[in-house]
Amino acid sequence: MRVTVNVTQEHIDNGEKGSGTACPIALCLADLGITDLYVGQFGLYERHNLSDGSTLLGERYKVPLDVSMFVGMFDNGIDVKPISFEVYLSEHLISTPVENYPVRVDNLVMEEIQ
């Protein structure tokens, strides 16, 4: 499913450098109810919490080059501006029922891929 993510200045201001779960992109995704992803510089990874308290990273979802640059710059303390991008995610990561697509929810636009 194609998801359009709009990272705002508020996400940037509240984001934590070097955190795949509290960076601006992760905060934006969490606002949208998508919490099982880890944000890396070269993609979004499914996060699986194990019973021993550790985390296993699974499937990788590719992101555009400008998103990789955004993550790298933010993590290195370089000022970044709000960004929008599209990513294809598995439906099980999205909490909105499929029969309601396309749906607009503030920072998220979801569309079924034909």
N, C-alpha and C positions, 0 to 999 in steps of 0.2 A: 504494500500500500504506500502510495506517495504521500509524504507529510512535508508541509512547508513550515519551517521553524523561523520565527522572528525574535531574535535576541535584542532586547531593549537596553537602554542606558542603565536602567535600574538593575537589570541582571548583571551588567558589567560592574556597576558600583558595588554590588553585594557579592560578587564572585570571589573565590579563593584561588590564588595562583597555585598551580601544580596539583590541583585536586580534580580528579576525574568524576567526582560526584558532587562537587560544590562550585565548579567553574560556571561562568555565565551561561554556557550552553546547557549544562546539566540543570541549572536553576530554571531555565526556560522550559526544558522538557518536564521537570518536576511540576511546574505550574500547570502543565497540560495533562498531568496524571501519568506521565511516562517516567517511571522511576527505576526500571530494571535495566538501565543502560549506563555504561561507564564511558566517559568521553576521553578519548585518546587523541593525540595529534593527527593520526592518520585514519581515524574512523570512530564509530560508535560501536561498543561491544556489549553484547548481552551479559548481564551480571547474574550469577547464580550463587546465592549464599549457602554455604555448606554447614552441616550440623556441628562441625568443630569450630565454627566462627570464621573460617576463612572464606574467601571469595574466589570463584572460578570464573574466568572470562570466556565467553563462548563466541557465537557467531559475530562476525564483523560486518558492519554496514558502512559502505564507502561514503565519504563526504567529498565535496568539491575542494579543489586546491586552495581557494581563498579561505575556506573554513579551517584547513590545516594551518595556514599562515596565521589566522586569527588566534588559534589555540597557542601556537608557538610564541607569537608576540605577547599575548596576555600573560603566559607563564613566565616570560622573561622581563616583565615589567614595562613593556612598551605599550603606550596608549593605543587603544583600539576603539572603533566606532561600532554602533549597532550594525547587525548583519542579519540578512535573511538567506535561507538556503533550503533546498529540497533534499530529502533523503527517503529512500525506500526502506520501510520497516515491515517486519512480520506483523500480521494482524493481532496476534496474541499480546503484543506490547501495548496496544491501544485499547482503552477501556470503553470507548463508544461502540454500541452495537452496529454491526455492518449494515443492517437494513436502513440506518439513518444517514448513510453517505450520499452525496457529499455534505459535510457538516462544517460549520465555521464556529470556532470557540476561541475568541480573542487572538492568541498568538499561533493558532493552529488551523491549517486547512487540510482536510483529508479527502482524498478522492480514490475511488476504486480504479484499479488498472484494468483496462479492457483487454 
